[in-house]
Amino acid sequence: MNLGRYLIKKSVARIQNEAKQSTLKRTLGKWNLLSLGIGCIIGAGIFVLTGTASANHAGPAIILSFVLAGTACAFAGLCYAEMASVLPVSGSAYTYAYATLGEVFAWIMGWLLILEYGLASATVSVGWSGYIVSFLKDFGVMIPPEFTKAPGQLVQLADGSTVEAILNLPAMIGIFLVTSLLVIGVSESAKVNNIIVAIKVTVIVAFIAIGVFYVNPDNWVPFIPEQTGPGEFGFDGVLRAASIIFFAYIGFESISTAAAEAKDPQKDMPFGILGALIVCTVLYMMVSLVLTGVTHYSTLNVADPMAVAVDAIGLGWFSFIIKVGAITGLSSVMLVLVYGQTRIFYTMSRDGLLPAMFSKVHPKFRTPYVNTILVGIVVAFAGGLTPINVLGDLVSLGTLSAFTIVCLSVLYLRRKEPDLERPFKVPFSPVVPLLGVLCCGYLIAQMPLEIFITLKWFFLIGVVVYLVYGQFNSRLARGLDPREGDEEFVTEEHEVRTE
């Protein structure tokens, strides 16, 4: 057996040529990319995870967890910006691994990205469902409780009794709606996303501006609660919370999946990635400080912590606005996550590692519609059938793994191709990429062993798919051009438009 065959790499020149041949429509400017990133980052992290991580692990010191997670993200974000400027394609960390570590590692990375995007979008849809149910209840619209949570979960009724859930129907409807939007077109989706981002950023800034006048400093004492167990409060809890809230930072990475649809990816990708990371980290820290200041952290282990905080200060009208912001915010997160997953599958299909239907482009909408529909169906059922607490650590693990691979890719290309044109360069290399690897590796080590045990079947399925299909259909291994011999691509004669 020729083991070297599994380590074949794509050249940078080949990847850059593939980017020029892309049939996807280039419509996204730098502000669209910035909005795309903010749209994904500001979501479950602020509206859900800030409260649960504070109540269970860090207390008021959750702000330190955001500093730690944000610092690790900054190292990775700089590396993403360099890689995206050199390799402006849709595959994100998957493509970067293909260029540096080899095909089998690229496949593993692509498979891990399902955790980062597919499961994350399912997770967010469950949070979206909770806010929708609460919002509609305010208007007297009652969704049958059996259809508001995953099968087997108990839903408490107004009279104190409980009923066993059958299906989380609102979560599925939410995914189907964003999937339909993505099939119609990225430009249309970006316009909707821009509106949503404006709404939720306004709501969050209002929460900070109003909430700061109701802060009770006594709620910050003790700032770091005494440790009660492994990962429960103390500085150990701060670290554990940092690993959990990494879920909230996947948005800036998703910008790199839009490179094939960016007007000027070499310049615009770094702007979008770093800009979104800076804006959202500052907002996260301010929200966490106000949140734990207006109410005691022990009350925040709920699905809607910001609404709980507003209720604690007696502003019922503002609680309604918070719910609107959460619904719109989580909607945009679902949109970006499903978008990111489809573009990764699109790129893997172009490489022959997944069936050609995943890269089939609609003749009118210019989107990978079959891919998008299939991803939407799978994610919708995952959201409808899976409890939200099952997925959080898996998503964070996928995210941290992707960050690590990208940091290693920068180190590899700096050594192997030092003269390569880099429109954006990571400052203080190799220190920054190495710090990125160390930070992400340390946060992975904070995760419970059960998460890695759970993943064994997921990895086994991935290995089987690659051995049965991917290795025999790899275009690189067969010496084929990305478009050669593929009727779908040969018949796509549309020019790439940049309006």
N, C-alpha and C positions, 0 to 999 in steps of 0.2 A: 504493500500500500504506500502510495506517495503522499506522505503527510504534508509535504511542502505545498501540495495543491490547495490545501485548506487555508494557507497563509498568503495566497496571491493577493496582490494589492492593486487598487486602481491608481493610475498615475494622476497627478494634479492636472496635467494637460487634458487628459481624457474627461475628467469631471468638469473642467471648465468648458470643454467643447459640448458636453451634454447640456450644460446650462444654456448655451446659445441655441441648441436645437429644441428646447422645451416648447411644447404646443400650448402651454398655459398662458393666459392673458396677463400681461404686465400692467397692473393698474394701481399698485400700492406705492404711495409716496412715503417720505420719512415720518410725516405726522400720522398717516394711517398706521404705520408700523408701531409708532409710539403708543397710539391708542389701542392697537391690538394687544400689546403687552400689558398695558394698564388694565385693559378689559379683562384679561385673564388673571393677573395677579390680585387685583382687588375683587375679592369674591368670598369664597369659603374661608379664607384666612382671617379676614376681618369680621365677617358676619357669623362665623361658627367657631373656628378653631381657637381664636384668641381667648374666648371664654372658657372652653373646655381645657385647654392647656394650662391656663392660669389656675382654674379650680382644682385640677388634679395633680399638677406637677410643679408650677413655678410661683404661684401667688402673684403679688404685685411685681415681682422680679421678671415677669414675662417680657418686660421691655428689654431686659438683658438678653433673653433668648432671641429676640428679634435682632439685637445688635450682633450676636454671634452668628445667627443664620444669615443675616444680611452681609456680614463680612465674608463668610464662605462663598456666598453668592457673588459678591463683588469680584473675588479672585476668578471664579468660574465665568462670570459675565464678561470680563476682559478677554478671557480665552475664547469665549464664544464669538465675541466681536471680531477678533483676528481671524478665526476659522471661517466665519461667515463672509468676511471681506475677500478671502482667498478662494473659497469654494461656495459661490452663491447658488446653491441648489436646495431642493426641498427636503432632503433627507436628514438634516440636523446631525445629531451625534452618530447616527447610523452611517452616513456618508463619510464623516470624519474618521470613523474607525476603519472604514473600507480603504481609505487612503493611507492609513498609518499602521494599523495592526494586522490587517488581512481579512479575508472574506468570512471566516468562521467567527471572528470577533465582531465583525459588522453584523452578522446574523444575530448573534447573542444580544448585541446592543439594540437592534431593531425589535427583537422579541421583548426586551426589557422595556422599551418605549411604549409597549402596549399597557404596561403597568402605569406609566407616567401619564398617558393620554386617555386610553380607553377606560381604564378603571377610575381614573380621576374624574372624567366626565360623568360616569355613572354615579360616583360619590356626590358630586355637586348637584346632580339631578335630584338626589334624595333630600339634600338641604333645601333646594328650590321648592320641592314638594311641600315641606314643612311650612315654609313662609306663605305659599299659595293657599294652603288649607286655612291657616290662621287669618290671612287677609280676607278670603271669601267669607269666613265665619263672621267677621265684623259687619258684613253686609247681609247677614242672615242666610247665606248660601252654605248649606251643609253637605259636604261630600261624605258619603257613607264611610264610617271609620274603618270598615274592613278593607277598603280600597285606598288607604293612605299610608300603609307601611308594608314592609316585606313579609312574606308568608311566615307564620309562626310567631311573629312579634305581637305583644299585647298592647292594645290601644285602650287608654282609660277614657271612660265616658263621663259626662257631666254629673251623673248621679253617683260616681265613685266606682261603678262596676267596670269590668274589662271585657273586651271582645278580641278574639284572635284574628289578626289580619290575613287577608288572602293575597293581596297584590297592591303595590304602590302605583296606582294608575296615574296620578299627576306627574310623577317622575318620568314615566314613559311618554306621556303627552309632551312634556317639555323637550325631551330629546327629539321626538318626531318633528316638532316645530322648527328647531334649529337645523335639523337635517334638511328639511324642505328648503329653508333659506339658503343653505350652502349648495344645494343642487342648482338653484336658480343662478347663482353667480357670486364670486368673491367680492366684486366691486359693490354689488348691492348689499352683501353681508357687511362689508366694511362701513358703509354709510349708516346702516342700522346700529352697528357697534359703536360708532362715534357718538351717536345720540345717547345710547345707553351709558357709555362711559361718562359723558357730561353730567347725566342725571345722578349717577351714583357717587361721583367725586364731589358734586355739590352737596349731597346728603351727608357724606362723611365729613366734609369740612364744616358743615353746619353742626354736626354732632360734637365735633371738637370745640367749635366756637361757643356753643351753648353750654355744653357739658362742663367746660372748664370753670364756670361760675358756680357749679354745684359740687365741686370736688371737696371731699372731706379728708384731710391729710391723715386722720386716724385710720382710715382704711388701708393706708400704705404701711402700717405698723403691725407686725414686723415686715420689712420690705422683702426679706428672704425668709420665709417660714422655716421653722426647725424641721429637719429631715425626719420622716416617719417610716421610710422604707426605701428600697432601691428605686431610684427615679422619682421618688415622691418628696418634693420640696428640698430645701437645702440647695447647694450648688449643683448636686447631682440631678435634682429636679429641673434646674435651669437648663442643663445640657440635654436632658430628656425632652423637655419642651421644645428646644431648638431643633431636635431631629423630627419632631412631629410637625412643627409649623413649616418645615421645608415644603410640605404640600402646597403652601400658599405662594411659593416662589417659582412655580413652574411656568408662569406666564411669560417671563422674559425669554426663557429658552424657546418657547413656542414661536417667537418672532423669527427664529432661524429657519423654521419650516416654511416660511413665506418667501424665502429668497428668490424662488423661481418666478414669483409674481410681483416682485419689487421692481420699480422703475429703474433705480440706480442702486443695486444691492451693495456695491463696494462702499458707498458713502452712507447710504441710508440705514443699513443693518446695524452698524455700531451705534448710530444715533438712537435708533429705536430700542436696542437692547439695554444700553447703559442708562438712557434717559428714563425708561420705565422702571428699572431697578432702583434708581435714586429716588424718584418721586414716590414710589410705593413703600420703600423702606421707611422714609420719613413719616408718611401717613400712618403706617402700621405702628410705629413707636408712639406717635401722639395719641392714636386711638386707644392703645393698650394702657397708656398712662391715665387717660380720662376714664376709661372703662372701669379700671380697678380703683379709681378715686371716688367715683360717685356711688359705688356699691361694693360691698365686701366680696372679695374674690370667691369665697365659698358658695355664693349664690349664682355663679356664672356657668355651672356645669349643665347648660341647656342648649337647645338648638338655635335659640335666638337671643344671645347674650346682650346685644345692643338694645333690643327692645326691652329686655328686663331692666337694664340700666336706666333707660328713659322712664320706665314705669316707676322706678324707685324714686325719681325726683318729681313725680307727679305731673308729667307733661304728656297726657293722653294723645293730644293732637300730633305731637312729634313722634310718638310711637307708630302712628299710622304712616308718617312720612318715612320712618326707618324701614318699615316693611316694604314700602314701595321701592326704596333704594336697594334693599336686599334682593327683591325679586328681579329687578332690572340688572343688578350686579351679577347675580348668579346666572342669569340668562346669557349674558355676554361671556361668562366663563365657560359655560357649556358650549357655546358657539365656537370659541377659540380652541377648546380641547378637541372637539370632534373634528374641526378643521385640521388641527395638527396631526391627528391620527391618520386621516385620509391621505395627507400629503406624504407621510412616511411610507404608507403602504404603496402609494403611487410610485415613489422612487424605488422601492424594493422590487416592485413589479417590472419597472423599466430595466432593472438589472437581471431579471429572470428568476429571482429568488422567490417570487410569488406569481400566481397565474396572471396572464395578460389582462384579464377582465378588471383587475385593480388599477390599470393605467389607461383604460378606455375613456377617451375624452368626448363629451357631448358635442355634436357638430354646431349647435346653436349657443349653448350656455358656456362652452369652453371649460367645463369643470369635469373632474373624474366622477361622473354621476353614479355608475354602478358601484364603485368603491364606497362612495359617500352613503348610498342607500344601505349597503350591507353593514357598514360600520354603525350607522344609525340604528338599525334593527337590533344588532348585538348589544350595543350600549344601552338601548332602551330597555331590553329585557334584563340586563344586569342591574340597572337602576330600579326596575320594578320588583326584582326578586331578591336583592341583596341588602342587608342592613348596613348603614353608613359606617358603623364602628369596625366592620370587618376589613374595610378597604384602605383606611388612612395610612397605616404603616407601609403597606405594599406600594402605594403611590410614592411615598417619600423615598423608599428604597430605589425605585426605578429612577427617580429624579437624581438622587445622589450618585447613582451608578453612571448616569449620562454625564453629569458634571465631571466626574473623575476621568472618564474616557476623553472628554474634550480637552481637559488640562494636559493629559498625556499626549494627545495629538499635537498640541502646540509644541511641546518639548521635542517630539519626534521630527516634525517638519523643520524646526529651527536647526536641528542637527543634520538632517539628511539633505535639506534644500535651503541652505542659508541665503542663497541669492534670489530666492523666489520673491516676486513682487508682492508686497503686503500693504494694501491701502491703509490698513489699521494694524498697529503693532502693540502687543502687550508690553507695557512699561516694566522695567526691572526684571526682565526674563533672564534666567530661569527661576528666579525667586518666587514671583507671583504664581506661575503654574504649579510649582512644587507646593506652595502654601495651599493652593486650591485642592490638590490631591490629598494633602495631610488633613485639612479641615473636613473634607467630605468623607474620607476614610474613618476619621474619628467619630463623626456623627452616625455613620453606618454601624460602628461598633456599639453605639448606645442602644441599638434596637434589640428587642427581646429575641431570644433564640427561636421562639415559636414561629416567628415570621419567616425565617430561613427554612424551617422544616416545612411550612406550608408551601413554600415556593418549589419544592422538589418536583411535584407533579407538573407544575407549570413549565419548568425547564425541560422535563422529560418530553412533554408534548412538543416543545420547540425543537429539540434535538431530532425527534422523529420526523417532523415536517421538513427540516433541512436535509436529512439523510435520504428521505423518500422522494422529495421534489427539488429542493433548492440546489443541491450539489450537481444534479444532472441537467438543470436548466439554466445555470449561471451563464450569462452572456460573456462575462469576463473569462471564465474557464474555457468556454467554447471558442474564444477568439472572435466574437461577433461585435459589430458596432451596435450601440444602443438602439438604433432604429432598423438595422439590417435584418431582413427576413421576417419582419413583424408587420403584417398587413394593416393593423390598426394605425401604426405610426406612418407607414408608407402612404396611406390614403389621407392622412391629415395634412392637407396642403395649405391650411390657413397660415397667414403670416402672424407673427406675434405683434400685437398692437400695444401701443404705449400711451394711448390717450388717457 
